[in-house]
């Protein structure tokens, strides 16, 4: 069984363009989700990161958080998209 579901939603990328319309910068951010009473970022590269109410990284990620994350990871792509609060599905 894979650690992460193949249906997992990944990171969002935003592009900046110069005056000539050429892409001159790329900003990639993890999408933010709210599920099971927790707010967290998720990326395929780094995994989950629990966030505080002010959206700063939490200093602790305990068993309750990882249990909720495991439940979230078993959701379908559409169900995960419903929990998205920032980013791109």
N, C-alpha and C positions, 0 to 999 in steps of 0.2 A: 504494500500500500504506500503510495507516495506521501511525502510529508505535507505537501500542499496540493490542493485540488487543482486539476488542469483548468477549471472554470474560474480560477482566481483572477480578479480584476487587478491590473497593474498600475504603474505610475502614469501621470499626465505630463505632457511636454508643452511648453509655451515658447513661441519664437518671437524674437525682436527683429525688426528690419530697419535698414538705414534709409536715407533719403532716396536712394535709387531703387529701393524695393528688394535689395539683396538681404538674405538672412545673415545677421551678424551676431546673433546670440541665441542660445538655447538654454532654457531653465526647465529642469525636470524635478518635479515634486511628487512626493507620495500622496496618494489619495487619503482622505480622512473619512472614517466611518464611525457610526454610533450604533452599538449593539449590546444587548445584555447589561445595560447600565454603565457601559464603558465607552469612552471615546478613544480612538487609536488611529495611527497611521499604518499603512501597510504597503510594502513594496516587495517584489519578488527577490530582490537582491539582499535586503536587510531583514525581511520578516516584519512582524508587528512591533509597534512601539506605542505603549500606553501613554495617553496624554492627560494632563490635568484639565480642570475646567477652563483655565486661561489658555489652553492649547500648547503649553510648554511640556516637554517630556517629563514624565513621572520618574521619580527616583526608584520606585519599586514596581515590579510586575509579578504579582503573586499567583498562587494556584487558581484562585477564582477568576482572575483575568484570563489565564491561559485556557481554562475550561470554557469560558465564554468565547474566546477566539477559536477554539476547536469547533464549537457549535457553529459559529459564523462561517468557518472555512468549509463546512459541509453543506451550506446553502447553495442553491443554484445561482447562476450568473445574474438572473433577473432579481432574485431575492437579495443578493448582495448589493445590487444597484439601488434598491430601495433604502438601504442603510447608509448610502453615501451622503456625506454632508459637504464635502469639498473635493474637487478634482474631476476627473473624467472616468466614466465607466468603460 
